[in-house]
């Protein structure tokens, strides 16, 4: 009985939250602009596979104009089966030139010869001049390969 009531409450809260998100999204233009249609969106994709190394490997990049931007980067990586490593260890970061904006990492044990994980990074920045933004990743000795890297900016 308590589980049923808890499930109903969770569904009601989830539905209310989703409705609030829809209403908020519908009436709130990006970054305070006067209309949602004025938002600029940039996307760069590299489906890979890209072999990562112990050092920065740029997976995707683009140039942005001056302004305020919400930037997100995402990729997934797996280790090469049959390699003598115990884990897949990958770190990624968003960069504005040589400045890191956000970073993430995963360290996943191999089961059955391989393992995989996802890195997601995000940042809100204000550019006073054009800049090159990139998603860069590093392998930490696990001989990992990156797939489906996506870099997005909304401003």
Secondary structure, 3 states (H helix, E strand, C coil): CHHHHHHHHHHHHHHHHHHHHHHHHHHCCHHHCCCHHHCCEEEEEEEEEEECCCCCEEEEEEEECCEEEEEEEEEEEEECCCCCCCEEEEEEEEEECCEEEEEEEEEEECECCECEEEEEEEEEEEECCCEEEEEEEEECCCCEEEEEEEEEEEC
